[in-house]
Amino acid sequence: MKLKKMLRRKKEGAVEGIVICLVLIVCLIMITLYSIQLRIAQNEKYETDEAVTIAASSAQLVDLYQYASTGENVLDCTGNGNSGGKYSQPYEATKEACRITFDRFQEHLAMSLNLSEDLTPSENTYIKKVEVHEFTIYNVMNAGVYTCTFNGSDFTETQYDPDFHTTKMIKGKERAIIQTSVYVDIEFTVEIFGKTYVIPITEYVYLKG
Amino acid sequence: MKKLISKHEGDIGIGSMIIMILTIFISIILIMAYTSWHTKLAVKDSIILTVSSYLKSVETAGYLTAEQQQELKAELQEFGLENISFEGSSLVPVAYGNRVYLHVTGRLHLQTTPSLVITDQIQFTQDSYMDVDITRKGTSFY
């Protein structure tokens, strides 16, 4: 009887051992997959963040005509950096500059992240959706700050602030706009091994003049 | 009776042993796969960052100059990138406001991850390769 009991016990122990080993393997596989998933998500965050900053920075082109005639650093509103006096009507020119800068931003971003021109994702990337919430340009001229925004669907009318009191909440901090610049608020949805992550990115980039 | 017991014990012992060895083996493979992945992603990160930082100087110069090519090549080679080509980049000066391109292709040779050699026939080396193709577009500020 004793022997039989011992045998049973040993058998049970062996089965337990196998189960523990299997559980261990499954746990290890899950931990590995989870870590890789997180690492890819982190990688995507770095890549998109860097791409947005670089695209916003290289989308801003100084208008040479205005720079040469008045010394103001404003954004290009014709596509070749020579406005030829269009900034005498700053409302229209700023709106046009917003459109051109946004187009350029979109183009550069699409190239960096392997998306199609209008930011629709292609099949071989982790990015599944791109949403532009806000794209604002600030043209700081001698007479004041001209602001134009693309809110995801339309370009708003140019706003004019003659007193240089324009501020913007940037990453939780209110900042005065003192320089021609661009503010971008964009959201990426990435899918990695079936799990969806949302990456919100806000960047404020100065014109390099 | 004695024979029965010894047989049983033996069976269980070998079974457990095999399972344990298998577990250790799978664990090692998983850990190695993870390390390999991690290294690949980390190196890719660094390469993308390096290329992007060069886009700024390409924009300022108006094109990818010969010195920039040499510098970038040397930097990328440190990460283990082979067969580096800048084909498709803007290699002649681009007029102000026009598009400049920086296109880098190459093959990443990863040797840094550990390898596991059991015999000459059974071995897990991480001498792996990864194709790198990075395109960046900017505006000429020259």
Boltz contact constraints between the chains, C-beta under 6 A:
constraints:
  - contact:
      token1: [A, 7]
      token2: [B, 8]
      max_distance: 6.0
  - contact:
      token1: [A, 14]
      token2: [B, 12]
      max_distance: 6.0
  - contact:
      token1: [A, 14]
      token2: [B, 16]
      max_distance: 6.0
  - contact:
      token1: [A, 17]
      token2: [B, 16]
      max_distance: 6.0
  - contact:
      token1: [A, 18]
      token2: [B, 19]
      max_distance: 6.0
  - contact:
      token1: [A, 21]
      token2: [B, 19]
      max_distance: 6.0
  - contact:
      token1: [A, 21]
      token2: [B, 23]
      max_distance: 6.0
  - contact:
      token1: [A, 24]
      token2: [B, 23]
      max_distance: 6.0
  - contact:
      token1: [A, 25]
      token2: [B, 23]
      max_distance: 6.0
  - contact:
      token1: [A, 25]
      token2: [B, 26]
      max_distance: 6.0
  - contact:
      token1: [A, 28]
      token2: [B, 27]
      max_distance: 6.0
  - contact:
      token1: [A, 28]
      token2: [B, 30]
      max_distance: 6.0
  - contact:
      token1: [A, 32]
      token2: [B, 30]
      max_distance: 6.0
  - contact:
      token1: [A, 32]
      token2: [B, 34]
      max_distance: 6.0
  - contact:
      token1: [A, 36]
      token2: [B, 37]
      max_distance: 6.0
  - contact:
      token1: [A, 39]
      token2: [B, 41]
      max_distance: 6.0
  - contact:
      token1: [A, 43]
      token2: [B, 41]
      max_distance: 6.0
  - contact:
      token1: [A, 50]
      token2: [B, 52]
      max_distance: 6.0
  - contact:
      token1: [A, 54]
      token2: [B, 52]
      max_distance: 6.0
  - contact:
      token1: [A, 58]
      token2: [B, 59]
      max_distance: 6.0
  - contact:
      token1: [A, 58]
      token2: [B, 138]
      max_distance: 6.0
  - contact:
      token1: [A, 58]
      token2: [B, 139]
      max_distance: 6.0
  - contact:
      token1: [A, 61]
      token2: [B, 97]
      max_distance: 6.0
  - contact:
      token1: [A, 61]
      token2: [B, 139]
      max_distance: 6.0
  - contact:
      token1: [A, 80]
      token2: [B, 97]
      max_distance: 6.0
  - contact:
      token1: [A, 81]
      token2: [B, 96]
      max_distance: 6.0
  - contact:
      token1: [A, 81]
      token2: [B, 97]
      max_distance: 6.0
  - contact:
      token1: [A, 108]
      token2: [B, 137]
      max_distance: 6.0
  - contact:
      token1: [A, 111]
      token2: [B, 135]
      max_distance: 6.0
  - contact:
      token1: [A, 111]
      token2: [B, 137]
      max_distance: 6.0
  - contact:
      token1: [A, 112]
      token2: [B, 136]
      max_distance: 6.0
